[in-house]
């Protein structure tokens, strides 16, 4: 592999303490790949991610320069940085402008790491998000020379969504690799009569987290159901629903919290099937990881999973829980749980990401950075930051209100009323989607 020898890159990413996130995982893999191809790489964050130690076996890992604290970047990093990658996914209102302004001050080619776009997410998610949710993402795009998506489908939707990017900006995609090092260390094991369910229960409507208990039925009788909880705690009502159904249908429940990569791959290699009932995915690590370990997968049919897995998944009709349960029962009655491994060689290996990233950087080097779309949105950086802080305050306020309402409304019959009345349909739709996303999901509540 030819090395990029004279370039430098900063990766700005916020990491919540003790939380696993696919987006944070991609950011670290991106950092590892940049270091692998010879780029002098700076990982700028508030906290090291929970899975930092899982990457110790990558040969370029020790070459990564860690910068803890976003305020430290301006003082510590060189006066010129060739590429500044900005990873969205934080409620910290100053993160985006600070990262963008850092990139501008270093004459960087700025890159938005795009996990999803509003037009794509709202096409498949059962509960839509207001388009303002992606305002900060679009802000980064307005200063970016590269919109880097994590799948080809995501790249196609991004082209129609990030219209604030300048005309010559590069749109491309680079698949996230899986940690094959950790998977290969596990070796081969005998498979138990265990079905895995990878679930998220916090802000998890698009992951199916509020409905996954529907999967438990007589078809799983006599089986173990291992539930891998990636983020947040399991709500008591959800846990009770699982435990009640498990007892009814003679299913042995196993709960796994914040496990390491090696523990995760051990589970894949000792289980027969993974259930992945997500309404929307920007990429979908688990089906790739499970199939790499020879574990069968049942999932809702999503184009992005077709793109990365081909026909090596048992697909249920999108959003149809009855069909999902039927597909699970059908597979459980079969004796063959093998997978074909379709498209794994082009998606799973870390070397594939490094090669693709090297190609993208070569194209990016032919583009002249432009920041005028970002700078023109405000008469000054001070005014722009004030606007951003006010928007951030509004976001924090509605989240705070939502948390209070969840506590006070749960289990009660109350309603929420908006005042004053909305003046047009778009305004109503945006507030409705915001309320539907943040407030408790009770029939006839709003």
C-alpha positions as CSV (number, residue, x, y, z in Angstrom):
1,X,0.0,0.0,0.0
2,X,1.5,3.4,-1.0
3,X,1.8,5.7,1.9
4,X,0.6,9.3,2.2
5,X,3.7,10.8,3.8
6,X,3.3,14.6,4.1
7,X,-0.3,15.1,5.2
8,X,-1.9,15.8,8.5
9,X,-5.5,15.3,9.8
10,X,-7.6,16.2,12.9
11,X,-10.6,14.2,13.8
12,X,-13.1,16.1,16.0
13,X,-15.5,13.8,17.9
14,X,-17.5,14.0,21.1
15,X,-17.6,10.8,23.2
16,X,-20.1,10.4,26.1
17,X,-18.6,8.6,29.1
18,X,-19.1,4.9,29.1
19,X,-21.5,4.8,26.1
20,X,-21.1,2.6,23.0
21,X,-22.1,4.3,19.7
22,X,-21.7,3.1,16.1
23,X,-20.9,6.7,15.1
24,X,-18.2,7.0,17.7
25,X,-16.8,3.6,16.6
26,X,-16.6,4.8,13.0
27,X,-14.8,7.9,14.1
28,X,-12.1,5.9,15.8
29,X,-11.8,3.5,12.9
30,X,-11.5,6.5,10.6
31,X,-8.7,7.8,12.8
32,X,-7.0,4.4,12.8
33,X,-7.2,4.2,9.0
34,X,-5.7,7.7,8.5
35,X,-2.8,6.8,10.7
36,X,-2.4,3.5,8.8
37,X,-1.9,5.3,5.5
38,X,0.7,7.5,6.9
39,X,-1.2,10.6,7.8
40,X,-0.1,12.5,10.9
41,X,-3.3,12.1,12.8
42,X,-4.8,14.0,15.8
43,X,-7.8,12.5,17.6
44,X,-9.5,15.5,19.3
45,X,-12.2,14.6,21.9
46,X,-13.6,15.3,25.3
47,X,-13.2,11.7,26.4
48,X,-11.6,8.5,25.1
49,X,-14.3,6.2,24.0
50,X,-15.2,3.1,25.9
51,X,-13.8,0.9,23.1
52,X,-10.4,2.7,22.8
53,X,-8.6,-0.3,24.3
54,X,-10.1,-2.6,21.7
55,X,-7.9,-1.0,19.0
56,X,-4.6,-1.6,20.7
57,X,-3.7,-4.4,18.2
58,X,-3.8,-2.1,15.2
59,X,-0.2,-1.4,14.2
60,X,-0.7,2.4,13.7
61,X,-2.7,2.9,16.9
62,X,0.3,4.1,18.9
63,X,1.0,6.8,16.3
64,X,-2.3,8.5,16.9
65,X,-1.9,11.8,18.8
66,X,-4.6,12.1,21.5
67,X,-5.8,15.6,22.3
68,X,-8.3,15.6,25.2
69,X,-10.3,18.8,25.4
70,X,-11.6,20.7,22.4
71,X,-10.1,24.0,23.7
72,X,-6.7,22.4,23.7
73,X,-6.7,21.8,19.9
74,X,-5.9,25.4,18.9
75,X,-3.0,25.6,21.2
76,X,-1.5,22.1,20.7
77,X,-2.0,21.3,17.0
78,X,0.3,22.5,14.2
79,X,-0.5,25.8,12.4
80,X,-1.5,23.9,9.3
81,X,-3.7,20.8,9.1
82,X,-4.5,19.3,5.7
83,X,-7.8,17.7,6.7
84,X,-10.3,18.4,9.5
85,X,-12.9,15.7,9.9
86,X,-15.9,16.7,12.0
87,X,-18.0,13.9,13.5
88,X,-21.6,15.0,14.4
89,X,-23.7,13.7,17.2
90,X,-23.4,15.9,20.3
91,X,-25.8,18.4,22.0
92,X,-22.9,20.6,22.9
93,X,-23.8,23.9,21.1
94,X,-20.3,25.2,20.6
95,X,-18.7,22.0,19.3
96,X,-19.6,22.6,15.6
97,X,-18.6,26.2,15.2
98,X,-15.4,25.6,17.2
99,X,-14.4,22.6,15.1
100,X,-15.3,24.5,11.8
101,X,-13.4,27.6,12.9
102,X,-10.4,25.4,13.9
103,X,-10.4,23.9,10.4
104,X,-10.6,27.4,8.8
105,X,-7.8,28.7,10.9
106,X,-5.6,25.8,9.8
107,X,-6.6,26.2,6.1
108,X,-8.0,22.6,6.2
109,X,-10.1,20.7,3.8
110,X,-13.0,20.2,6.1
111,X,-15.0,17.0,5.9
112,X,-18.4,16.2,7.4
113,X,-18.7,12.6,8.5
114,X,-22.3,11.8,7.5
115,X,-24.0,8.9,9.2
116,X,-27.5,9.8,8.0
117,X,-29.3,12.7,6.5
118,X,-32.8,14.0,7.3
119,X,-34.3,12.9,3.9
120,X,-33.0,9.4,4.3
121,X,-33.8,8.9,8.0
122,X,-37.4,10.2,7.7
123,X,-38.0,7.9,4.7
124,X,-37.6,4.8,6.8
125,X,-38.0,5.7,10.5
126,X,-41.5,5.1,11.9
127,X,-41.3,8.3,14.0
128,X,-39.9,11.2,12.0
129,X,-37.4,13.8,13.3
130,X,-37.8,17.5,12.6
131,X,-35.4,18.6,9.9
132,X,-33.9,21.1,12.3
133,X,-32.3,18.1,14.0
134,X,-29.7,18.1,11.3
135,X,-29.0,21.9,11.3
136,X,-25.6,21.5,12.8
137,X,-24.7,18.8,10.3
138,X,-25.7,21.1,7.4
139,X,-23.7,23.9,9.0
140,X,-20.6,21.7,8.9
141,X,-21.5,20.8,5.2
142,X,-21.5,24.5,4.3
143,X,-17.8,24.7,5.2
144,X,-16.9,21.3,3.9
145,X,-14.8,20.2,0.9
146,X,-15.9,16.6,1.5
147,X,-19.2,15.0,2.6
148,X,-18.1,11.5,3.6
149,X,-21.0,9.1,4.0
150,X,-20.6,5.5,5.3
151,X,-22.5,3.8,2.6
152,X,-23.3,4.3,-1.1
153,X,-27.0,4.7,-0.4
154,X,-26.2,7.3,2.3
155,X,-24.1,9.1,-0.3
156,X,-27.0,9.3,-2.7
157,X,-29.3,10.8,-0.2
158,X,-26.6,13.2,1.1
159,X,-26.3,14.8,-2.4
160,X,-29.9,15.9,-2.2
161,X,-29.8,17.0,1.4
162,X,-26.6,18.9,2.0
163,X,-27.3,21.7,-0.5
164,X,-25.3,24.2,1.5
165,X,-22.1,22.6,0.4
166,X,-20.3,24.6,-2.3
167,X,-20.7,23.5,-5.9
168,X,-17.3,21.8,-6.2
169,X,-17.4,19.8,-2.9
170,X,-16.7,16.1,-3.1
171,X,-19.4,13.6,-2.1
172,X,-18.1,10.1,-1.5
173,X,-18.5,7.1,0.9
174,X,-16.3,4.8,2.8
175,X,-17.6,1.7,4.6
176,X,-16.8,1.2,8.3
177,X,-14.7,-1.9,8.9
178,X,-15.3,-4.3,11.7
179,X,-12.7,-5.2,14.3
180,X,-11.5,-8.4,12.6
181,X,-8.5,-8.5,14.9
182,X,-10.8,-9.1,17.9
183,X,-13.0,-11.5,16.0
184,X,-10.1,-13.7,14.8
185,X,-8.6,-13.9,18.3
186,X,-11.8,-15.7,19.5
187,X,-11.2,-18.7,17.2
188,X,-14.0,-21.2,16.6
189,X,-16.5,-22.4,19.2
190,X,-19.4,-24.8,19.5
191,X,-22.7,-22.9,19.0
192,X,-25.3,-23.0,21.7
193,X,-29.1,-22.8,21.2
194,X,-28.8,-19.0,21.7
195,X,-30.4,-16.2,19.7
196,X,-28.9,-12.8,20.1
197,X,-30.8,-9.5,20.0
198,X,-28.9,-6.3,19.7
199,X,-31.1,-3.6,21.1
200,X,-31.1,0.0,22.1
201,X,-33.7,1.4,24.5
202,X,-32.6,5.1,24.8
203,X,-33.9,7.3,21.9
204,X,-34.4,4.0,20.2
205,X,-37.6,4.4,18.2
206,X,-35.8,4.0,14.9
207,X,-34.0,0.9,16.3
208,X,-37.3,-0.8,17.2
209,X,-36.3,-0.6,20.9
210,X,-39.8,0.2,22.0
211,X,-41.3,-2.8,20.3
212,X,-38.7,-5.6,20.5
213,X,-40.5,-7.6,23.1
214,X,-43.0,-8.5,20.3
215,X,-40.3,-10.9,19.1
216,X,-40.7,-13.3,22.1
217,X,-43.2,-16.1,21.3
218,X,-43.6,-19.8,21.4
219,X,-41.1,-20.2,18.5
220,X,-38.2,-19.4,20.9
221,X,-39.4,-21.9,23.5
222,X,-36.4,-23.8,25.0
223,X,-33.9,-21.3,23.5
224,X,-31.6,-18.7,25.2
225,X,-32.2,-15.1,24.2
226,X,-29.1,-13.0,24.7
227,X,-29.8,-9.3,24.7
228,X,-26.9,-7.0,24.0
229,X,-27.6,-3.5,25.4
230,X,-25.4,-1.1,23.6
231,X,-26.5,2.3,25.0
232,X,-28.5,3.4,28.1
233,X,-30.4,1.4,30.6
234,X,-33.4,-0.9,30.0
235,X,-36.6,0.8,31.1
236,X,-38.3,-1.2,33.9
237,X,-41.5,-1.6,31.9
238,X,-39.5,-3.0,29.0
239,X,-37.6,-5.4,31.2
240,X,-40.8,-6.6,32.8
241,X,-42.4,-7.2,29.4
242,X,-39.3,-9.3,28.4
243,X,-39.3,-11.3,31.6
244,X,-43.0,-11.9,31.6
245,X,-42.9,-13.3,28.0
246,X,-39.8,-15.2,28.6
247,X,-41.4,-17.0,31.6
248,X,-44.6,-17.6,29.6
249,X,-42.7,-19.2,26.6
250,X,-39.9,-20.9,28.5
251,X,-37.1,-18.7,27.1
252,X,-33.9,-18.2,29.1
253,X,-33.0,-14.5,29.1
254,X,-29.3,-13.3,29.2
255,X,-28.5,-9.6,29.5
256,X,-25.2,-8.2,28.3
257,X,-24.1,-4.6,29.0
258,X,-21.2,-2.6,27.6
259,X,-19.3,-5.6,26.5
260,X,-15.8,-5.4,24.8
261,X,-15.3,-6.3,21.2
262,X,-13.8,-9.7,22.2
263,X,-16.8,-10.5,24.4
264,X,-19.2,-9.5,21.6
265,X,-17.5,-11.6,19.0
266,X,-17.4,-14.5,21.4
267,X,-21.2,-14.3,21.6
268,X,-21.5,-14.2,17.8
269,X,-19.4,-17.3,17.6
270,X,-21.3,-19.2,20.2
271,X,-24.8,-18.2,19.0
272,X,-26.9,-19.4,16.0
273,X,-28.8,-16.3,15.0
274,X,-28.8,-12.5,15.4
275,X,-32.1,-10.5,15.4
276,X,-31.7,-7.0,14.1
277,X,-35.1,-5.3,14.0
278,X,-34.0,-1.8,13.1
279,X,-36.2,0.5,11.1
280,X,-33.3,2.6,9.9
281,X,-29.5,2.2,9.6
282,X,-26.8,4.3,8.1
283,X,-24.7,1.2,7.7
284,X,-25.5,-1.5,10.3
285,X,-22.4,-3.0,12.0
286,X,-24.1,-6.0,13.7
287,X,-25.2,-7.9,10.5
288,X,-21.6,-7.6,9.2
289,X,-20.0,-8.7,12.5
290,X,-22.4,-11.6,13.0
291,X,-22.0,-13.0,9.5
292,X,-18.2,-12.7,9.7
293,X,-18.6,-15.0,12.7
294,X,-20.9,-17.4,10.8
295,X,-24.0,-16.3,12.7
296,X,-27.4,-16.1,10.8
297,X,-29.2,-12.8,10.7
298,X,-32.8,-11.8,10.6
299,X,-33.5,-8.1,9.9
300,X,-36.1,-5.7,8.5
301,X,-35.5,-5.2,4.8
302,X,-33.5,-2.0,4.3
303,X,-31.7,-1.1,1.0
304,X,-28.5,-0.3,2.9
305,X,-28.4,-3.9,4.3
306,X,-29.0,-5.2,0.8
307,X,-26.0,-3.1,-0.3
308,X,-23.7,-4.5,2.3
309,X,-25.0,-8.0,2.8
310,X,-26.7,-8.9,-0.4
311,X,-29.0,-11.9,0.1
312,X,-27.0,-13.3,3.1
313,X,-29.7,-12.0,5.5
314,X,-33.2,-13.4,6.1
315,X,-35.3,-10.2,5.4
316,X,-38.7,-9.5,6.9
317,X,-41.0,-6.9,5.5
318,X,-40.0,-3.4,6.7
319,X,-41.8,-2.5,10.0
320,X,-43.9,-5.7,10.0
321,X,-43.4,-7.3,13.4
322,X,-45.6,-10.3,12.5
323,X,-43.5,-11.1,9.5
324,X,-40.3,-10.6,11.5
325,X,-41.5,-13.1,14.1
326,X,-42.6,-15.5,11.4
327,X,-39.1,-15.3,9.8
328,X,-37.5,-16.0,13.1
329,X,-39.7,-19.1,13.7
330,X,-39.0,-20.3,10.2
331,X,-35.3,-20.1,10.7
332,X,-35.4,-21.8,14.1
333,X,-37.1,-24.9,12.6
334,X,-34.2,-25.3,10.2
335,X,-31.1,-27.3,10.9
336,X,-28.8,-25.2,8.7
337,X,-27.8,-21.8,10.3
338,X,-24.9,-21.2,8.0
339,X,-24.2,-18.0,6.1
340,X,-22.6,-17.5,2.7
341,X,-20.5,-14.5,3.7
342,X,-21.6,-12.5,0.6
343,X,-19.8,-9.2,0.2
344,X,-17.9,-9.6,3.5
345,X,-14.5,-9.3,1.8
346,X,-15.3,-5.9,0.4
347,X,-16.9,-4.5,3.5
348,X,-15.5,-6.1,6.7
349,X,-11.7,-5.7,6.4
350,X,-9.9,-2.7,7.9
351,X,-7.5,-2.7,4.8
352,X,-10.5,-2.0,2.5
353,X,-11.3,1.1,4.5
354,X,-7.7,2.3,4.4
355,X,-7.5,1.8,0.6
356,X,-10.8,3.6,0.0
357,X,-9.8,6.5,2.3
358,X,-6.5,6.9,0.5
359,X,-8.3,7.1,-2.8
360,X,-10.8,9.7,-1.5
361,X,-8.0,11.9,-0.1
362,X,-6.3,11.8,-3.5
363,X,-9.4,13.2,-5.0
364,X,-9.8,15.7,-2.2
365,X,-6.4,17.1,-2.8
366,X,-7.5,18.4,-6.2
367,X,-10.2,20.6,-4.6
368,X,-9.6,24.1,-3.3
369,X,-11.2,24.6,0.1
370,X,-14.0,27.2,0.3
371,X,-15.7,28.5,3.4
372,X,-17.8,31.3,2.0
373,X,-21.1,29.5,2.4
374,X,-20.4,29.0,6.1
375,X,-19.1,32.5,6.7
376,X,-21.9,34.2,4.7
377,X,-24.6,32.8,7.0
378,X,-23.7,35.5,9.6
379,X,-22.2,39.0,9.5
380,X,-19.6,37.8,12.0
381,X,-18.5,34.7,13.9
382,X,-19.7,36.3,17.1
383,X,-23.2,36.7,15.7
384,X,-23.1,33.2,14.3
385,X,-22.1,31.7,17.6
386,X,-24.8,33.6,19.4
387,X,-27.4,32.2,17.0
388,X,-26.0,28.7,17.6
389,X,-26.1,29.1,21.4
390,X,-29.7,30.2,21.3
391,X,-30.6,27.2,19.2
392,X,-28.7,25.0,21.6
393,X,-30.6,26.5,24.5
394,X,-33.9,25.7,22.8
395,X,-32.7,22.1,22.1
396,X,-31.6,21.7,25.7
397,X,-34.9,23.2,27.0
398,X,-37.1,20.8,25.1
399,X,-35.0,17.8,26.2
400,X,-35.3,18.9,29.8
401,X,-39.1,19.4,29.4
402,X,-39.4,16.0,27.8
403,X,-37.6,14.3,30.6
404,X,-39.9,15.9,33.2
405,X,-43.0,15.0,31.1
406,X,-41.8,11.4,30.8
407,X,-41.8,11.1,34.5
408,X,-45.1,12.9,35.1
409,X,-47.1,11.5,32.2
410,X,-46.0,7.9,32.2
411,X,-49.0,5.7,33.0
412,X,-51.4,8.7,33.3
413,X,-54.0,10.0,30.9
414,X,-52.9,13.6,30.2
415,X,-52.5,15.8,27.1
416,X,-50.1,18.3,25.8
417,X,-51.4,21.5,24.2
418,X,-49.3,24.0,22.1
419,X,-50.0,27.7,22.2
420,X,-50.3,29.9,20.2
421,X,-51.7,28.0,17.2
422,X,-49.5,27.2,14.2
423,X,-49.7,29.5,11.2
424,X,-48.8,27.0,8.5
425,X,-48.6,23.2,7.9
426,X,-44.8,23.1,7.8
427,X,-44.5,24.7,11.2
428,X,-47.1,22.3,12.6
429,X,-45.3,19.3,11.0
430,X,-41.9,20.3,12.4
431,X,-43.2,20.7,15.9
432,X,-45.3,17.5,15.7
433,X,-42.2,15.5,14.7
434,X,-40.2,17.1,17.5
435,X,-42.8,16.3,20.0
436,X,-43.3,12.7,18.7
437,X,-39.6,12.1,19.0
438,X,-38.9,13.6,22.4
439,X,-42.2,13.1,24.4
440,X,-43.6,9.9,25.7
441,X,-45.1,7.6,23.1
442,X,-48.7,7.2,24.3
443,X,-51.7,7.0,22.0
444,X,-53.6,10.3,21.7
445,X,-51.1,12.2,23.9
446,X,-50.4,15.0,21.5
